[in-house]
């Protein structure tokens, strides 16, 4: 449980810092590198840590970025491009996309460590 919490917090903080300066896909590199340092019996624990960390970060970021009158107009227009998706569904879709990418990257890092270790 302690390793899970450490991996969760490291992934959350480092992803936040890296995404201030690098593109969105840098989260995959960060989650994989953080996952590389943690060894679990199953890769699902690492997947969950990356999933929750990046999902929470992207959920909070997308809520913050879509709040305000000017940003709501942009979010509604982007939602129209995706078949009339409302702003709240767009926020949830963004968070879920980031969460799945973060989880898969963290699991890849952990399983890559096990592969090299053997």
Buried (B, 14 or more C-beta within 10 A) or exposed (E): EEBBEBBBEBBBBBBBEBBEEEEEEBBBBBBBBBBBEBEBEEBEBBBBBBBBBBBBBBBEBBBEEBEEEEEEEEBBEBBEEEEEBEBEEBBBBBBBBBBBBBBBBBBBBBBBBEEEEE
